[in-house]
Amino acid sequence: MNSEPILSVRKLEKRYGNFIGCTDISFDVWPGEVVAIVGESGSGKTTLLNCISTRLERSSGEIRYRMRDRRFPDLAELSEAELRFLMRTDWGFVHQNPADGLRMRVSAGANVGERLMAIGDRNYGEIRSRASDWLEHVEIAASRIDDMPVAFSGGMRQRLQIARNLVTHPRLIFMDEPTGGLDVSVQARVLDLLRMLVSDLSLSVIIVTHDLAVARLLSQRMIVMKSGRIVEQGLTDRVMDDPSHPYTQLLVASILEN
């Protein structure tokens, strides 16, 4: 494993007045590692993800990111332009609802090509060719490059959102319940695709999910949250097979009963 983390979170807190969204959060993410953040609804996992990805302003704490030039600044030190560039190129964000991560009124090819233009690509033929390749990567026929996302099924929209995020070869991907709104059979297909792409591209991923089966399939390490705090973290197999905190034991027992 690389000796330097790509992301480091220390003592992160988000408050809404007197209400705590998350507090005292500290962990690292290493290059090529998938970290799952799990917990029931209201546990603070989505608040945490939104703070780390700068979609939500933190109240206190540090979030440091390893830039491509090896700098390791706190994200608060970056200018708005630098943050925007990170979000368009070096990071990806896969939403639960694909419509939140796609432009629904432009074609599938334009959705993918837009990210390439953000990193300076201007040759229309090359952009279209790479968009076509990426559609096929995510199991969408290249012949549908000019179709609008509104004409796609939920599973196809999610795969298109994945292609849009990965086309710029980002190093860190945030995923918020990426299979949450899909039918079970469609979920399995999207999960298989995600697992293959994450492995092939050596991506670092932070995935939020309430589904421990999804966490086990995709992640190497798991963070368990309850009431805005981390109650347990460790290697995914260890946490699943031998949970130490009563809350984690309850979560694991609940999937065994289903």
Disulfide bonds with the S-S distance in Angstrom:
none
